[in-house]
Amino acid sequence: MTKFNVPDMTCGHCKMAIEKAVTAADEAADLAFDLDARTVTVSSTLDDAALAGILAKEGYPATPAG
């Protein structure tokens, strides 16, 4: 499970776009969003680099949250 900072994630549309993109690559992925903190926690079989790439491709550059 990895938590990402996603500074450009600001609304429900952002959440839906991210969820759709990640689950298209891993149907079993589990995502938990915190829009106020602009973070998403992802449990997936994909590695962190692949997940960050998916988010960036959707227009939501992300970095692992420390």
PDBQT receptor file of N, H, CA, C and O in Angstrom, charges set to zero:
ATOM      1  N   MET A   1       0.854  -1.161   0.000  1.00  0.00    +0.000 N 
ATOM      2  CA  MET A   1       0.000   0.000   0.000  1.00  0.00    +0.000 C 
ATOM      3  C   MET A   1       0.908   1.235   0.000  1.00  0.00    +0.000 C 
ATOM      4  O   MET A   1       1.840   1.336   0.798  1.00  0.00    +0.000 OA
ATOM      5  N   THR A   2       0.619   2.165  -0.906  1.00  0.00    +0.000 N 
ATOM      6  H   THR A   2      -0.138   2.083  -1.554  1.00  0.00    +0.000 HD
ATOM      7  CA  THR A   2       1.419   3.378  -1.019  1.00  0.00    +0.000 C 
ATOM      8  C   THR A   2       0.529   4.605  -0.984  1.00  0.00    +0.000 C 
ATOM      9  O   THR A   2      -0.523   4.652  -1.622  1.00  0.00    +0.000 OA
ATOM     10  N   LYS A   3       0.971   5.596  -0.227  1.00  0.00    +0.000 N 
ATOM     11  H   LYS A   3       1.825   5.558   0.292  1.00  0.00    +0.000 HD
ATOM     12  CA  LYS A   3       0.258   6.868  -0.157  1.00  0.00    +0.000 C 
ATOM     13  C   LYS A   3       0.990   7.871  -1.047  1.00  0.00    +0.000 C 
ATOM     14  O   LYS A   3       2.205   8.040  -0.945  1.00  0.00    +0.000 OA
ATOM     15  N   PHE A   4       0.231   8.532  -1.921  1.00  0.00    +0.000 N 
ATOM     16  H   PHE A   4      -0.756   8.395  -2.004  1.00  0.00    +0.000 HD
ATOM     17  CA  PHE A   4       0.796   9.518  -2.832  1.00  0.00    +0.000 C 
ATOM     18  C   PHE A   4       0.250  10.905  -2.529  1.00  0.00    +0.000 C 
ATOM     19  O   PHE A   4      -0.931  11.067  -2.222  1.00  0.00    +0.000 OA
ATOM     20  N   ASN A   5       1.126  11.906  -2.619  1.00  0.00    +0.000 N 
ATOM     21  H   ASN A   5       2.086  11.774  -2.869  1.00  0.00    +0.000 HD
ATOM     22  CA  ASN A   5       0.700  13.299  -2.633  1.00  0.00    +0.000 C 
ATOM     23  C   ASN A   5       0.328  13.632  -4.066  1.00  0.00    +0.000 C 
ATOM     24  O   ASN A   5       1.118  13.411  -4.984  1.00  0.00    +0.000 OA
ATOM     25  N   VAL A   6      -0.872  14.163  -4.261  1.00  0.00    +0.000 N 
ATOM     26  H   VAL A   6      -1.514  14.342  -3.515  1.00  0.00    +0.000 HD
ATOM     27  CA  VAL A   6      -1.359  14.514  -5.596  1.00  0.00    +0.000 C 
ATOM     28  C   VAL A   6      -1.848  15.966  -5.530  1.00  0.00    +0.000 C 
ATOM     29  O   VAL A   6      -3.040  16.208  -5.343  1.00  0.00    +0.000 OA
ATOM     30  N   PRO A   7      -0.931  16.936  -5.684  1.00  0.00    +0.000 N 
ATOM     31  CA  PRO A   7      -1.293  18.337  -5.468  1.00  0.00    +0.000 C 
ATOM     32  C   PRO A   7      -2.393  18.860  -6.383  1.00  0.00    +0.000 C 
ATOM     33  O   PRO A   7      -3.113  19.785  -6.008  1.00  0.00    +0.000 OA
ATOM     34  N   ASP A   8      -2.538  18.290  -7.574  1.00  0.00    +0.000 N 
ATOM     35  H   ASP A   8      -1.953  17.538  -7.879  1.00  0.00    +0.000 HD
ATOM     36  CA  ASP A   8      -3.546  18.779  -8.525  1.00  0.00    +0.000 C 
ATOM     37  C   ASP A   8      -4.912  18.124  -8.349  1.00  0.00    +0.000 C 
ATOM     38  O   ASP A   8      -5.841  18.443  -9.092  1.00  0.00    +0.000 OA
ATOM     39  N   MET A   9      -5.056  17.223  -7.391  1.00  0.00    +0.000 N 
ATOM     40  H   MET A   9      -4.302  16.964  -6.788  1.00  0.00    +0.000 HD
ATOM     41  CA  MET A   9      -6.334  16.549  -7.134  1.00  0.00    +0.000 C 
ATOM     42  C   MET A   9      -7.167  17.435  -6.205  1.00  0.00    +0.000 C 
ATOM     43  O   MET A   9      -6.855  17.575  -5.023  1.00  0.00    +0.000 OA
ATOM     44  N   THR A  10      -8.221  18.026  -6.751  1.00  0.00    +0.000 N 
ATOM     45  H   THR A  10      -8.474  17.913  -7.711  1.00  0.00    +0.000 HD
ATOM     46  CA  THR A  10      -8.972  19.011  -5.971  1.00  0.00    +0.000 C 
ATOM     47  C   THR A  10     -10.464  18.732  -5.847  1.00  0.00    +0.000 C 
ATOM     48  O   THR A  10     -11.148  19.388  -5.061  1.00  0.00    +0.000 OA
ATOM     49  N   CYS A  11     -10.987  17.758  -6.619  1.00  0.00    +0.000 N 
ATOM     50  H   CYS A  11     -10.431  17.226  -7.257  1.00  0.00    +0.000 HD
ATOM     51  CA  CYS A  11     -12.445  17.603  -6.631  1.00  0.00    +0.000 C 
ATOM     52  C   CYS A  11     -12.842  16.157  -6.918  1.00  0.00    +0.000 C 
ATOM     53  O   CYS A  11     -11.996  15.289  -7.134  1.00  0.00    +0.000 OA
ATOM     54  N   GLY A  12     -14.127  15.931  -6.914  1.00  0.00    +0.000 N 
ATOM     55  H   GLY A  12     -14.815  16.636  -6.739  1.00  0.00    +0.000 HD
ATOM     56  CA  GLY A  12     -14.663  14.605  -7.190  1.00  0.00    +0.000 C 
ATOM     57  C   GLY A  12     -14.340  14.111  -8.586  1.00  0.00    +0.000 C 
ATOM     58  O   GLY A  12     -14.143  12.913  -8.787  1.00  0.00    +0.000 OA
ATOM     59  N   HIS A  13     -14.281  15.018  -9.560  1.00  0.00    +0.000 N 
ATOM     60  H   HIS A  13     -14.441  15.991  -9.397  1.00  0.00    +0.000 HD
ATOM     61  CA  HIS A  13     -13.924  14.620 -10.927  1.00  0.00    +0.000 C 
ATOM     62  C   HIS A  13     -12.500  14.076 -10.954  1.00  0.00    +0.000 C 
ATOM     63  O   HIS A  13     -12.225  13.070 -11.608  1.00  0.00    +0.000 OA
ATOM     64  N   CYS A  14     -11.599  14.743 -10.245  1.00  0.00    +0.000 N 
ATOM     65  H   CYS A  14     -11.822  15.560  -9.714  1.00  0.00    +0.000 HD
ATOM     66  CA  CYS A  14     -10.214  14.277 -10.159  1.00  0.00    +0.000 C 
ATOM     67  C   CYS A  14     -10.180  12.860  -9.581  1.00  0.00    +0.000 C 
ATOM     68  O   CYS A  14      -9.499  11.977 -10.102  1.00  0.00    +0.000 OA
ATOM     69  N   LYS A  15     -10.918  12.668  -8.510  1.00  0.00    +0.000 N 
ATOM     70  H   LYS A  15     -11.471  13.385  -8.087  1.00  0.00    +0.000 HD
ATOM     71  CA  LYS A  15     -10.984  11.365  -7.840  1.00  0.00    +0.000 C 
ATOM     72  C   LYS A  15     -11.465  10.289  -8.807  1.00  0.00    +0.000 C 
ATOM     73  O   LYS A  15     -10.875   9.211  -8.885  1.00  0.00    +0.000 OA
ATOM     74  N   MET A  16     -12.533  10.580  -9.539  1.00  0.00    +0.000 N 
ATOM     75  H   MET A  16     -13.012  11.456  -9.475  1.00  0.00    +0.000 HD
ATOM     76  CA  MET A  16     -13.082   9.596 -10.479  1.00  0.00    +0.000 C 
ATOM     77  C   MET A  16     -12.091   9.282 -11.593  1.00  0.00    +0.000 C 
ATOM     78  O   MET A  16     -11.955   8.122 -11.983  1.00  0.00    +0.000 OA
ATOM     79  N   ALA A  17     -11.397  10.294 -12.112  1.00  0.00    +0.000 N 
ATOM     80  H   ALA A  17     -11.508  11.235 -11.795  1.00  0.00    +0.000 HD
ATOM     81  CA  ALA A  17     -10.428  10.078 -13.186  1.00  0.00    +0.000 C 
ATOM     82  C   ALA A  17      -9.274   9.204 -12.710  1.00  0.00    +0.000 C 
ATOM     83  O   ALA A  17      -8.833   8.304 -13.426  1.00  0.00    +0.000 OA
ATOM     84  N   ILE A  18      -8.792   9.467 -11.517  1.00  0.00    +0.000 N 
ATOM     85  H   ILE A  18      -9.150  10.198 -10.935  1.00  0.00    +0.000 HD
ATOM     86  CA  ILE A  18      -7.691   8.678 -10.956  1.00  0.00    +0.000 C 
ATOM     87  C   ILE A  18      -8.138   7.243 -10.703  1.00  0.00    +0.000 C 
ATOM     88  O   ILE A  18      -7.429   6.297 -11.047  1.00  0.00    +0.000 OA
ATOM     89  N   GLU A  19      -9.309   7.084 -10.105  1.00  0.00    +0.000 N 
ATOM     90  H   GLU A  19      -9.884   7.853  -9.826  1.00  0.00    +0.000 HD
ATOM     91  CA  GLU A  19      -9.821   5.742  -9.815  1.00  0.00    +0.000 C 
ATOM     92  C   GLU A  19     -10.004   4.939 -11.105  1.00  0.00    +0.000 C 
ATOM     93  O   GLU A  19      -9.650   3.762 -11.160  1.00  0.00    +0.000 OA
ATOM     94  N   LYS A  20     -10.546   5.564 -12.123  1.00  0.00    +0.000 N 
ATOM     95  H   LYS A  20     -10.833   6.520 -12.079  1.00  0.00    +0.000 HD
ATOM     96  CA  LYS A  20     -10.772   4.888 -13.402  1.00  0.00    +0.000 C 
ATOM     97  C   LYS A  20      -9.449   4.457 -14.034  1.00  0.00    +0.000 C 
ATOM     98  O   LYS A  20      -9.338   3.338 -14.536  1.00  0.00    +0.000 OA
ATOM     99  N   ALA A  21      -8.453   5.332 -14.011  1.00  0.00    +0.000 N 
ATOM    100  H   ALA A  21      -8.543   6.241 -13.603  1.00  0.00    +0.000 HD
ATOM    101  CA  ALA A  21      -7.164   5.022 -14.629  1.00  0.00    +0.000 C 
ATOM    102  C   ALA A  21      -6.447   3.890 -13.904  1.00  0.00    +0.000 C 
ATOM    103  O   ALA A  21      -5.907   2.985 -14.541  1.00  0.00    +0.000 OA
ATOM    104  N   VAL A  22      -6.439   3.936 -12.581  1.00  0.00    +0.000 N 
ATOM    105  H   VAL A  22      -6.878   4.671 -12.064  1.00  0.00    +0.000 HD
ATOM    106  CA  VAL A  22      -5.737   2.901 -11.818  1.00  0.00    +0.000 C 
ATOM    107  C   VAL A  22      -6.454   1.562 -11.941  1.00  0.00    +0.000 C 
ATOM    108  O   VAL A  22      -5.804   0.535 -12.134  1.00  0.00    +0.000 OA
ATOM    109  N   THR A  23      -7.774   1.552 -11.832  1.00  0.00    +0.000 N 
ATOM    110  H   THR A  23      -8.302   2.386 -11.675  1.00  0.00    +0.000 HD
ATOM    111  CA  THR A  23      -8.496   0.279 -11.912  1.00  0.00    +0.000 C 
ATOM    112  C   THR A  23      -8.508  -0.286 -13.328  1.00  0.00    +0.000 C 
ATOM    113  O   THR A  23      -8.739  -1.481 -13.508  1.00  0.00    +0.000 OA
ATOM    114  N   ALA A  24      -8.267   0.545 -14.329  1.00  0.00    +0.000 N 
ATOM    115  H   ALA A  24      -8.080   1.516 -14.183  1.00  0.00    +0.000 HD
ATOM    116  CA  ALA A  24      -8.129   0.021 -15.693  1.00  0.00    +0.000 C 
ATOM    117  C   ALA A  24      -6.857  -0.814 -15.811  1.00  0.00    +0.000 C 
ATOM    118  O   ALA A  24      -6.811  -1.777 -16.577  1.00  0.00    +0.000 OA
ATOM    119  N   ALA A  25      -5.827  -0.445 -15.055  1.00  0.00    +0.000 N 
ATOM    120  H   ALA A  25      -5.864   0.337 -14.434  1.00  0.00    +0.000 HD
ATOM    121  CA  ALA A  25      -4.564  -1.178 -15.083  1.00  0.00    +0.000 C 
ATOM    122  C   ALA A  25      -4.546  -2.334 -14.086  1.00  0.00    +0.000 C 
ATOM    123  O   ALA A  25      -3.857  -3.331 -14.305  1.00  0.00    +0.000 OA
ATOM    124  N   ASP A  26      -5.294  -2.208 -12.999  1.00  0.00    +0.000 N 
ATOM    125  H   ASP A  26      -5.854  -1.398 -12.822  1.00  0.00    +0.000 HD
ATOM    126  CA  ASP A  26      -5.372  -3.248 -11.969  1.00  0.00    +0.000 C 
ATOM    127  C   ASP A  26      -6.789  -3.239 -11.400  1.00  0.00    +0.000 C 
ATOM    128  O   ASP A  26      -7.116  -2.435 -10.528  1.00  0.00    +0.000 OA
ATOM    129  N   GLU A  27      -7.616  -4.139 -11.905  1.00  0.00    +0.000 N 
ATOM    130  H   GLU A  27      -7.350  -4.792 -12.613  1.00  0.00    +0.000 HD
ATOM    131  CA  GLU A  27      -9.027  -4.175 -11.500  1.00  0.00    +0.000 C 
ATOM    132  C   GLU A  27      -9.215  -4.387 -10.008  1.00  0.00    +0.000 C 
ATOM    133  O   GLU A  27     -10.233  -3.980  -9.448  1.00  0.00    +0.000 OA
ATOM    134  N   ALA A  28      -8.245  -5.018  -9.356  1.00  0.00    +0.000 N 
ATOM    135  H   ALA A  28      -7.418  -5.348  -9.811  1.00  0.00    +0.000 HD
ATOM    136  CA  ALA A  28      -8.365  -5.320  -7.932  1.00  0.00    +0.000 C 
ATOM    137  C   ALA A  28      -7.796  -4.209  -7.041  1.00  0.00    +0.000 C 
ATOM    138  O   ALA A  28      -7.796  -4.339  -5.817  1.00  0.00    +0.000 OA
ATOM    139  N   ALA A  29      -7.321  -3.144  -7.635  1.00  0.00    +0.000 N 
ATOM    140  H   ALA A  29      -7.320  -3.039  -8.629  1.00  0.00    +0.000 HD
ATOM    141  CA  ALA A  29      -6.728  -2.055  -6.848  1.00  0.00    +0.000 C 
ATOM    142  C   ALA A  29      -7.762  -1.456  -5.901  1.00  0.00    +0.000 C 
ATOM    143  O   ALA A  29      -8.943  -1.345  -6.230  1.00  0.00    +0.000 OA
ATOM    144  N   ASP A  30      -7.292  -1.078  -4.729  1.00  0.00    +0.000 N 
ATOM    145  H   ASP A  30      -6.333  -1.168  -4.462  1.00  0.00    +0.000 HD
ATOM    146  CA  ASP A  30      -8.140  -0.430  -3.728  1.00  0.00    +0.000 C 
ATOM    147  C   ASP A  30      -7.564   0.957  -3.472  1.00  0.00    +0.000 C 
ATOM    148  O   ASP A  30      -6.383   1.097  -3.152  1.00  0.00    +0.000 OA
ATOM    149  N   LEU A  31      -8.406   1.987  -3.616  1.00  0.00    +0.000 N 
ATOM    150  H   LEU A  31      -9.365   1.873  -3.876  1.00  0.00    +0.000 HD
ATOM    151  CA  LEU A  31      -7.956   3.360  -3.460  1.00  0.00    +0.000 C 
ATOM    152  C   LEU A  31      -8.724   4.047  -2.341  1.00  0.00    +0.000 C 
ATOM    153  O   LEU A  31      -9.934   3.867  -2.203  1.00  0.00    +0.000 OA
ATOM    154  N   ALA A  32      -8.014   4.833  -1.546  1.00  0.00    +0.000 N 
ATOM    155  H   ALA A  32      -7.031   4.979  -1.658  1.00  0.00    +0.000 HD
ATOM    156  CA  ALA A  32      -8.624   5.643  -0.488  1.00  0.00    +0.000 C 
ATOM    157  C   ALA A  32      -8.162   7.083  -0.695  1.00  0.00    +0.000 C 
ATOM    158  O   ALA A  32      -6.965   7.361  -0.753  1.00  0.00    +0.000 OA
ATOM    159  N   PHE A  33      -9.123   7.986  -0.806  1.00  0.00    +0.000 N 
ATOM    160  H   PHE A  33     -10.096   7.759  -0.759  1.00  0.00    +0.000 HD
ATOM    161  CA  PHE A  33      -8.832   9.379  -1.130  1.00  0.00    +0.000 C 
ATOM    162  C   PHE A  33      -9.016  10.286   0.071  1.00  0.00    +0.000 C 
ATOM    163  O   PHE A  33      -9.907  10.077   0.895  1.00  0.00    +0.000 OA
ATOM    164  N   ASP A  34      -8.158  11.304   0.162  1.00  0.00    +0.000 N 
ATOM    165  H   ASP A  34      -7.435  11.474  -0.506  1.00  0.00    +0.000 HD
ATOM    166  CA  ASP A  34      -8.327  12.404   1.113  1.00  0.00    +0.000 C 
ATOM    167  C   ASP A  34      -8.174  13.683   0.296  1.00  0.00    +0.000 C 
ATOM    168  O   ASP A  34      -7.065  14.181   0.102  1.00  0.00    +0.000 OA
ATOM    169  N   LEU A  35      -9.302  14.207  -0.178  1.00  0.00    +0.000 N 
ATOM    170  H   LEU A  35     -10.202  13.803  -0.020  1.00  0.00    +0.000 HD
ATOM    171  CA  LEU A  35      -9.260  15.387  -1.041  1.00  0.00    +0.000 C 
ATOM    172  C   LEU A  35      -8.715  16.605  -0.305  1.00  0.00    +0.000 C 
ATOM    173  O   LEU A  35      -8.011  17.417  -0.906  1.00  0.00    +0.000 OA
ATOM    174  N   ASP A  36      -9.023  16.749   0.977  1.00  0.00    +0.000 N 
ATOM    175  H   ASP A  36      -9.595  16.090   1.465  1.00  0.00    +0.000 HD
ATOM    176  CA  ASP A  36      -8.527  17.901   1.732  1.00  0.00    +0.000 C 
ATOM    177  C   ASP A  36      -6.999  17.900   1.812  1.00  0.00    +0.000 C 
ATOM    178  O   ASP A  36      -6.359  18.942   1.666  1.00  0.00    +0.000 OA
ATOM    179  N   ALA A  37      -6.428  16.727   2.042  1.00  0.00    +0.000 N 
ATOM    180  H   ALA A  37      -6.947  15.881   2.161  1.00  0.00    +0.000 HD
ATOM    181  CA  ALA A  37      -4.971  16.596   2.134  1.00  0.00    +0.000 C 
ATOM    182  C   ALA A  37      -4.333  16.399   0.763  1.00  0.00    +0.000 C 
ATOM    183  O   ALA A  37      -3.111  16.456   0.623  1.00  0.00    +0.000 OA
ATOM    184  N   ARG A  38      -5.171  16.166  -0.249  1.00  0.00    +0.000 N 
ATOM    185  H   ARG A  38      -6.164  16.120  -0.136  1.00  0.00    +0.000 HD
ATOM    186  CA  ARG A  38      -4.718  15.893  -1.619  1.00  0.00    +0.000 C 
ATOM    187  C   ARG A  38      -3.789  14.684  -1.663  1.00  0.00    +0.000 C 
ATOM    188  O   ARG A  38      -2.691  14.730  -2.219  1.00  0.00    +0.000 OA
ATOM    189  N   THR A  39      -4.271  13.601  -1.056  1.00  0.00    +0.000 N 
ATOM    190  H   THR A  39      -5.162  13.563  -0.604  1.00  0.00    +0.000 HD
ATOM    191  CA  THR A  39      -3.534  12.341  -1.074  1.00  0.00    +0.000 C 
ATOM    192  C   THR A  39      -4.449  11.205  -1.512  1.00  0.00    +0.000 C 
ATOM    193  O   THR A  39      -5.669  11.259  -1.355  1.00  0.00    +0.000 OA
ATOM    194  N   VAL A  40      -3.820  10.182  -2.064  1.00  0.00    +0.000 N 
ATOM    195  H   VAL A  40      -2.829  10.138  -2.192  1.00  0.00    +0.000 HD
ATOM    196  CA  VAL A  40      -4.527   8.948  -2.390  1.00  0.00    +0.000 C 
ATOM    197  C   VAL A  40      -3.643   7.794  -1.931  1.00  0.00    +0.000 C 
ATOM    198  O   VAL A  40      -2.438   7.777  -2.184  1.00  0.00    +0.000 OA
ATOM    199  N   THR A  41      -4.258   6.835  -1.257  1.00  0.00    +0.000 N 
ATOM    200  H   THR A  41      -5.237   6.848  -1.052  1.00  0.00    +0.000 HD
ATOM    201  CA  THR A  41      -3.556   5.638  -0.822  1.00  0.00    +0.000 C 
ATOM    202  C   THR A  41      -4.024   4.499  -1.709  1.00  0.00    +0.000 C 
ATOM    203  O   THR A  41      -5.222   4.257  -1.854  1.00  0.00    +0.000 OA
ATOM    204  N   VAL A  42      -3.053   3.798  -2.305  1.00  0.00    +0.000 N 
ATOM    205  H   VAL A  42      -2.080   3.995  -2.187  1.00  0.00    +0.000 HD
ATOM    206  CA  VAL A  42      -3.368   2.764  -3.280  1.00  0.00    +0.000 C 
ATOM    207  C   VAL A  42      -2.795   1.429  -2.827  1.00  0.00    +0.000 C 
ATOM    208  O   VAL A  42      -1.615   1.321  -2.493  1.00  0.00    +0.000 OA
ATOM    209  N   SER A  43      -3.651   0.417  -2.823  1.00  0.00    +0.000 N 
ATOM    210  H   SER A  43      -4.610   0.504  -3.094  1.00  0.00    +0.000 HD
ATOM    211  CA  SER A  43      -3.228  -0.958  -2.607  1.00  0.00    +0.000 C 
ATOM    212  C   SER A  43      -3.390  -1.656  -3.950  1.00  0.00    +0.000 C 
ATOM    213  O   SER A  43      -4.501  -1.785  -4.464  1.00  0.00    +0.000 OA
ATOM    214  N   SER A  44      -2.265  -2.109  -4.518  1.00  0.00    +0.000 N 
ATOM    215  H   SER A  44      -1.363  -2.005  -4.101  1.00  0.00    +0.000 HD
ATOM    216  CA  SER A  44      -2.293  -2.637  -5.877  1.00  0.00    +0.000 C 
ATOM    217  C   SER A  44      -1.150  -3.619  -6.083  1.00  0.00    +0.000 C 
ATOM    218  O   SER A  44      -0.167  -3.620  -5.341  1.00  0.00    +0.000 OA
ATOM    219  N   THR A  45      -1.299  -4.452  -7.102  1.00  0.00    +0.000 N 
ATOM    220  H   THR A  45      -2.097  -4.451  -7.704  1.00  0.00    +0.000 HD
ATOM    221  CA  THR A  45      -0.204  -5.334  -7.494  1.00  0.00    +0.000 C 
ATOM    222  C   THR A  45       0.826  -4.578  -8.327  1.00  0.00    +0.000 C 
ATOM    223  O   THR A  45       1.929  -5.078  -8.551  1.00  0.00    +0.000 OA
ATOM    224  N   LEU A  46       0.478  -3.380  -8.787  1.00  0.00    +0.000 N 
ATOM    225  H   LEU A  46      -0.418  -2.974  -8.605  1.00  0.00    +0.000 HD
ATOM    226  CA  LEU A  46       1.406  -2.554  -9.557  1.00  0.00    +0.000 C 
ATOM    227  C   LEU A  46       2.427  -1.918  -8.623  1.00  0.00    +0.000 C 
ATOM    228  O   LEU A  46       2.120  -1.617  -7.469  1.00  0.00    +0.000 OA
ATOM    229  N   ASP A  47       3.654  -1.711  -9.128  1.00  0.00    +0.000 N 
ATOM    230  H   ASP A  47       3.904  -1.955 -10.065  1.00  0.00    +0.000 HD
ATOM    231  CA  ASP A  47       4.655  -1.066  -8.282  1.00  0.00    +0.000 C 
ATOM    232  C   ASP A  47       4.443   0.449  -8.254  1.00  0.00    +0.000 C 
ATOM    233  O   ASP A  47       3.667   1.000  -9.035  1.00  0.00    +0.000 OA
ATOM    234  N   ASP A  48       5.145   1.096  -7.347  1.00  0.00    +0.000 N 
ATOM    235  H   ASP A  48       5.776   0.648  -6.713  1.00  0.00    +0.000 HD
ATOM    236  CA  ASP A  48       4.956   2.535  -7.139  1.00  0.00    +0.000 C 
ATOM    237  C   ASP A  48       5.249   3.346  -8.398  1.00  0.00    +0.000 C 
ATOM    238  O   ASP A  48       4.542   4.310  -8.693  1.00  0.00    +0.000 OA
ATOM    239  N   ALA A  49       6.284   2.962  -9.139  1.00  0.00    +0.000 N 
ATOM    240  H   ALA A  49       6.858   2.179  -8.899  1.00  0.00    +0.000 HD
ATOM    241  CA  ALA A  49       6.638   3.695 -10.355  1.00  0.00    +0.000 C 
ATOM    242  C   ALA A  49       5.527   3.591 -11.391  1.00  0.00    +0.000 C 
ATOM    243  O   ALA A  49       5.209   4.572 -12.063  1.00  0.00    +0.000 OA
ATOM    244  N   ALA A  50       4.939   2.414 -11.523  1.00  0.00    +0.000 N 
ATOM    245  H   ALA A  50       5.198   1.617 -10.977  1.00  0.00    +0.000 HD
ATOM    246  CA  ALA A  50       3.838   2.234 -12.477  1.00  0.00    +0.000 C 
ATOM    247  C   ALA A  50       2.634   3.064 -12.061  1.00  0.00    +0.000 C 
ATOM    248  O   ALA A  50       1.993   3.698 -12.899  1.00  0.00    +0.000 OA
ATOM    249  N   LEU A  51       2.326   3.062 -10.776  1.00  0.00    +0.000 N 
ATOM    250  H   LEU A  51       2.847   2.547 -10.095  1.00  0.00    +0.000 HD
ATOM    251  CA  LEU A  51       1.195   3.853 -10.284  1.00  0.00    +0.000 C 
ATOM    252  C   LEU A  51       1.433   5.345 -10.510  1.00  0.00    +0.000 C 
ATOM    253  O   LEU A  51       0.536   6.054 -10.967  1.00  0.00    +0.000 OA
ATOM    254  N   ALA A  52       2.634   5.821 -10.192  1.00  0.00    +0.000 N 
ATOM    255  H   ALA A  52       3.362   5.245  -9.820  1.00  0.00    +0.000 HD
ATOM    256  CA  ALA A  52       2.956   7.236 -10.404  1.00  0.00    +0.000 C 
ATOM    257  C   ALA A  52       2.860   7.585 -11.883  1.00  0.00    +0.000 C 
ATOM    258  O   ALA A  52       2.408   8.675 -12.233  1.00  0.00    +0.000 OA
ATOM    259  N   GLY A  53       3.282   6.670 -12.755  1.00  0.00    +0.000 N 
ATOM    260  H   GLY A  53       3.649   5.784 -12.470  1.00  0.00    +0.000 HD
ATOM    261  CA  GLY A  53       3.181   6.898 -14.193  1.00  0.00    +0.000 C 
ATOM    262  C   GLY A  53       1.740   7.001 -14.659  1.00  0.00    +0.000 C 
ATOM    263  O   GLY A  53       1.414   7.844 -15.495  1.00  0.00    +0.000 OA
ATOM    264  N   ILE A  54       0.881   6.153 -14.129  1.00  0.00    +0.000 N 
ATOM    265  H   ILE A  54       1.145   5.468 -13.451  1.00  0.00    +0.000 HD
ATOM    266  CA  ILE A  54      -0.546   6.196 -14.478  1.00  0.00    +0.000 C 
ATOM    267  C   ILE A  54      -1.148   7.530 -14.046  1.00  0.00    +0.000 C 
ATOM    268  O   ILE A  54      -1.886   8.158 -14.805  1.00  0.00    +0.000 OA
ATOM    269  N   LEU A  55      -0.833   7.957 -12.831  1.00  0.00    +0.000 N 
ATOM    270  H   LEU A  55      -0.234   7.446 -12.214  1.00  0.00    +0.000 HD
ATOM    271  CA  LEU A  55      -1.356   9.226 -12.326  1.00  0.00    +0.000 C 
ATOM    272  C   LEU A  55      -0.860  10.391 -13.180  1.00  0.00    +0.000 C 
ATOM    273  O   LEU A  55      -1.637  11.282 -13.524  1.00  0.00    +0.000 OA
ATOM    274  N   ALA A  56       0.416  10.390 -13.519  1.00  0.00    +0.000 N 
ATOM    275  H   ALA A  56       1.047   9.666 -13.240  1.00  0.00    +0.000 HD
ATOM    276  CA  ALA A  56       0.979  11.473 -14.332  1.00  0.00    +0.000 C 
ATOM    277  C   ALA A  56       0.343  11.503 -15.718  1.00  0.00    +0.000 C 
ATOM    278  O   ALA A  56       0.040  12.574 -16.244  1.00  0.00    +0.000 OA
ATOM    279  N   LYS A  57       0.143  10.325 -16.307  1.00  0.00    +0.000 N 
ATOM    280  H   LYS A  57       0.390   9.456 -15.880  1.00  0.00    +0.000 HD
ATOM    281  CA  LYS A  57      -0.468  10.256 -17.640  1.00  0.00    +0.000 C 
ATOM    282  C   LYS A  57      -1.884  10.835 -17.622  1.00  0.00    +0.000 C 
ATOM    283  O   LYS A  57      -2.331  11.409 -18.615  1.00  0.00    +0.000 OA
ATOM    284  N   GLU A  58      -2.584  10.686 -16.505  1.00  0.00    +0.000 N 
ATOM    285  H   GLU A  58      -2.221  10.219 -15.699  1.00  0.00    +0.000 HD
ATOM    286  CA  GLU A  58      -3.937  11.234 -16.367  1.00  0.00    +0.000 C 
ATOM    287  C   GLU A  58      -3.922  12.734 -16.078  1.00  0.00    +0.000 C 
ATOM    288  O   GLU A  58      -4.973  13.374 -16.050  1.00  0.00    +0.000 OA
ATOM    289  N   GLY A  59      -2.728  13.293 -15.865  1.00  0.00    +0.000 N 
ATOM    290  H   GLY A  59      -1.875  12.773 -15.888  1.00  0.00    +0.000 HD
ATOM    291  CA  GLY A  59      -2.622  14.722 -15.583  1.00  0.00    +0.000 C 
ATOM    292  C   GLY A  59      -2.529  15.053 -14.108  1.00  0.00    +0.000 C 
ATOM    293  O   GLY A  59      -2.735  16.198 -13.706  1.00  0.00    +0.000 OA
ATOM    294  N   TYR A  60      -2.215  14.039 -13.294  1.00  0.00    +0.000 N 
ATOM    295  H   TYR A  60      -2.048  13.109 -13.620  1.00  0.00    +0.000 HD
ATOM    296  CA  TYR A  60      -2.109  14.227 -11.848  1.00  0.00    +0.000 C 
ATOM    297  C   TYR A  60      -0.746  13.734 -11.363  1.00  0.00    +0.000 C 
ATOM    298  O   TYR A  60      -0.651  12.659 -10.771  1.00  0.00    +0.000 OA
ATOM    299  N   PRO A  61       0.309  14.514 -11.610  1.00  0.00    +0.000 N 
ATOM    300  CA  PRO A  61       1.633  14.089 -11.139  1.00  0.00    +0.000 C 
ATOM    301  C   PRO A  61       1.593  13.839  -9.634  1.00  0.00    +0.000 C 
ATOM    302  O   PRO A  61       0.993  14.603  -8.878  1.00  0.00    +0.000 OA
ATOM    303  N   ALA A  62       2.241  12.759  -9.218  1.00  0.00    +0.000 N 
ATOM    304  H   ALA A  62       2.729  12.139  -9.833  1.00  0.00    +0.000 HD
ATOM    305  CA  ALA A  62       2.181  12.357  -7.813  1.00  0.00    +0.000 C 
ATOM    306  C   ALA A  62       3.560  11.956  -7.316  1.00  0.00    +0.000 C 
ATOM    307  O   ALA A  62       4.405  11.481  -8.075  1.00  0.00    +0.000 OA
ATOM    308  N   THR A  63       3.762  12.160  -6.030  1.00  0.00    +0.000 N 
ATOM    309  H   THR A  63       3.076  12.546  -5.413  1.00  0.00    +0.000 HD
ATOM    310  CA  THR A  63       4.984  11.717  -5.376  1.00  0.00    +0.000 C 
ATOM    311  C   THR A  63       4.593  10.916  -4.139  1.00  0.00    +0.000 C 
ATOM    312  O   THR A  63       3.581  11.207  -3.500  1.00  0.00    +0.000 OA
ATOM    313  N   PRO A  64       5.396   9.907  -3.802  1.00  0.00    +0.000 N 
ATOM    314  CA  PRO A  64       5.087   9.145  -2.592  1.00  0.00    +0.000 C 
ATOM    315  C   PRO A  64       5.088  10.067  -1.373  1.00  0.00    +0.000 C 
ATOM    316  O   PRO A  64       5.974  10.908  -1.218  1.00  0.00    +0.000 OA
ATOM    317  N   ALA A  65       4.101   9.900  -0.527  1.00  0.00    +0.000 N 
ATOM    318  H   ALA A  65       3.382   9.218  -0.652  1.00  0.00    +0.000 HD
ATOM    319  CA  ALA A  65       4.016  10.695   0.702  1.00  0.00    +0.000 C 
ATOM    320  C   ALA A  65       4.945  10.081   1.736  1.00  0.00    +0.000 C 
ATOM    321  O   ALA A  65       4.972   8.864   1.915  1.00  0.00    +0.000 OA
ATOM    322  N   GLY A  66       5.703  10.927   2.412  1.00  0.00    +0.000 N 
ATOM    323  H   GLY A  66       5.682  11.916   2.266  1.00  0.00    +0.000 HD
ATOM    324  CA  GLY A  66       6.673  10.441   3.391  1.00  0.00    +0.000 C 
ATOM    325  C   GLY A  66       6.017  10.102   4.647  1.00  0.00    +0.000 C 
ATOM    326  O   GLY A  66       6.677   9.674   5.593  1.00  0.00    +0.000 OA
TER     327      GLY A  66
